[in-house]
Amino acid sequence: MNVKDRVAIVTGSGQGIGQGIASVLAGAGAKVVVNDLVPERVDEVVAELTAAGYDVTGHAANVASAEGAEGLVAAALDAYGHIDILVNNVGMARDGWLAKMSEEDWDTVLTVNLKSQFLMCRAVAPHMMDQSYGRIINISSRAWLGGPGQANYAASKGAVISLTRTLALEMARYGVTANAIAPALVDTPLFRGLKDEVQERLIKTIPARRIGTPEDIGNATLFLAADESSYVTGQTLYVCGGRSLGAG
Ligand SMILES: NC(=O)c1ccc[n+]([C@@H]2O[C@H](COP(=O)([O-])OP(=O)(O)OC[C@H]3O[C@@H](n4cnc5c(N)ncnc54)[C@H](O)[C@@H]3O)[C@@H](O)[C@H]2O)c1
């Protein structure tokens, strides 16, 4: 899976899954632009990956705003001169029953999870089309299938898949692929904060009987980001230990 010297932007890579993706891509030889809303997180991940001998740079920005997304793309071009891979990883949840959901919780989740991906794709698309090469990987979620208390989150993650499929159709002739990854339960600070018995109960819903790791998502991303995946586009890859299959 070749990504050597390819330039990759990974949004929201200051912790969690994004950090795992940045680490796997950098380890495979990509030049990685680490982004997060929180500057300290960017600095920590850049320091860690630089100490490991990888070629990375950081840029803190809010990618849910056009200014932030365009600034990140400009910073990546300044640092490396081109962009080959975009991983739209930023995401958040504000769960609650639809009957009681505030407009603010709806708008915030849709803006952060979906609009950020539109803005980032729009900012890199002309550049990738010009160079006739690109790999766009959008992080969705198994939750797009629907889940009680997650109307805003599920709708945003379903729309990410529609966005990805449309982008794939528009960009295929330019050598640019667009695919989505749908993780389920992943070992992030959120999961580790749950009580032991809740963690155990959730793990029992995963056919593989283990929690996913950020590296699991990173490895799937590496496949979709590599030169060799040029004929794979518009797809959604579940990385969830079988949880999307419906039977535990
Ligand atoms: N953790 C899971 O079990 C799980 C499962 C399925 C899908 N996902 C998806 O994976 C992605 C990453 O999830 P995670 O659990 O690692 O989340 P996380 O909250 O641990 O990390 C997300 C990072 O993104 C940053 N961020 C948030 N909004 C931003 C913005 N507007 N601009 C720049 N950075 C921003 C945050 O500061 C944070 O560091 C999300 O899209 C999430 O929906 C997670």
The ligand as a MOL file (V3000), in Angstrom:
LIG
                    3D

  0  0  0     0  0            999 V3000
M  V30 BEGIN CTAB
M  V30 COUNTS 44 48 0 0 0
M  V30 BEGIN ATOM
M  V30 1 N -15.2220 6.8370 18.5630 0
M  V30 2 C -16.0920 6.0220 17.9770 0
M  V30 3 O -16.4760 4.9670 18.5360 0
M  V30 4 C -16.5940 6.3500 16.5850 0
M  V30 5 C -17.4270 5.4350 15.9440 0
M  V30 6 C -17.8780 5.7260 14.6520 0
M  V30 7 C -17.4970 6.9010 14.0240 0
M  V30 8 N -16.6940 7.7750 14.6720 0 CHG=1
M  V30 9 C -16.3080 9.0020 13.9670 0
M  V30 10 O -14.8920 9.0710 13.9170 0
M  V30 11 C -14.4790 10.4390 13.9120 0
M  V30 12 C -13.4830 10.6880 15.0410 0
M  V30 13 O -14.1000 10.3210 16.2640 0
M  V30 14 P -13.3020 10.2980 17.6600 0
M  V30 15 O -14.0370 9.3530 18.5450 0
M  V30 16 O -11.8560 10.0900 17.4170 0 CHG=-1
M  V30 17 O -13.6090 11.7900 18.1700 0
M  V30 18 P -12.8050 12.6880 19.2200 0
M  V30 19 O -13.8050 13.6350 19.8000 0
M  V30 20 O -12.0070 11.8310 20.1650 0
M  V30 21 O -11.7840 13.5060 18.2950 0
M  V30 22 C -12.2390 14.4280 17.3550 0
M  V30 23 C -11.2340 15.5570 17.2470 0
M  V30 24 O -11.7390 16.4730 16.2760 0
M  V30 25 C -11.5500 17.7820 16.7530 0
M  V30 26 N -12.5720 18.6560 16.1630 0
M  V30 27 C -13.8830 18.7090 16.4560 0
M  V30 28 N -14.4940 19.6380 15.7000 0
M  V30 29 C -13.5350 20.1990 14.9220 0
M  V30 30 C -13.5530 21.2170 13.9450 0
M  V30 31 N -14.6780 21.8480 13.6280 0
M  V30 32 N -12.3790 21.5350 13.3120 0
M  V30 33 C -11.2200 20.8960 13.6400 0
M  V30 34 N -11.1610 19.9140 14.5760 0
M  V30 35 C -12.3030 19.5800 15.2150 0
M  V30 36 C -11.7110 17.6950 18.2590 0
M  V30 37 O -11.0800 18.7870 18.9140 0
M  V30 38 C -11.0570 16.3410 18.5510 0
M  V30 39 O -9.6840 16.4750 18.8780 0
M  V30 40 C -15.7590 11.2650 14.0330 0
M  V30 41 O -16.2020 11.6570 12.7450 0
M  V30 42 C -16.7450 10.2880 14.6440 0
M  V30 43 O -18.0940 10.6200 14.3550 0
M  V30 44 C -16.2420 7.5390 15.9430 0
M  V30 END ATOM
M  V30 BEGIN BOND
M  V30 1 1 1 2
M  V30 2 2 2 3
M  V30 3 1 2 4
M  V30 4 1 4 5
M  V30 5 2 4 44
M  V30 6 2 5 6
M  V30 7 1 6 7
M  V30 8 2 7 8
M  V30 9 1 8 9
M  V30 10 1 8 44
M  V30 11 1 9 10
M  V30 12 1 9 42
M  V30 13 1 10 11
M  V30 14 1 11 12
M  V30 15 1 11 40
M  V30 16 1 12 13
M  V30 17 1 13 14
M  V30 18 2 14 15
M  V30 19 1 14 16
M  V30 20 1 14 17
M  V30 21 1 17 18
M  V30 22 2 18 19
M  V30 23 1 18 20
M  V30 24 1 18 21
M  V30 25 1 21 22
M  V30 26 1 22 23
M  V30 27 1 23 24
M  V30 28 1 23 38
M  V30 29 1 24 25
M  V30 30 1 25 26
M  V30 31 1 25 36
M  V30 32 1 26 27
M  V30 33 1 26 35
M  V30 34 2 27 28
M  V30 35 1 28 29
M  V30 36 1 29 30
M  V30 37 2 29 35
M  V30 38 1 30 31
M  V30 39 2 30 32
M  V30 40 1 32 33
M  V30 41 2 33 34
M  V30 42 1 34 35
M  V30 43 1 36 37
M  V30 44 1 36 38
M  V30 45 1 38 39
M  V30 46 1 40 41
M  V30 47 1 40 42
M  V30 48 1 42 43
M  V30 END BOND
M  V30 END CTAB
M  END
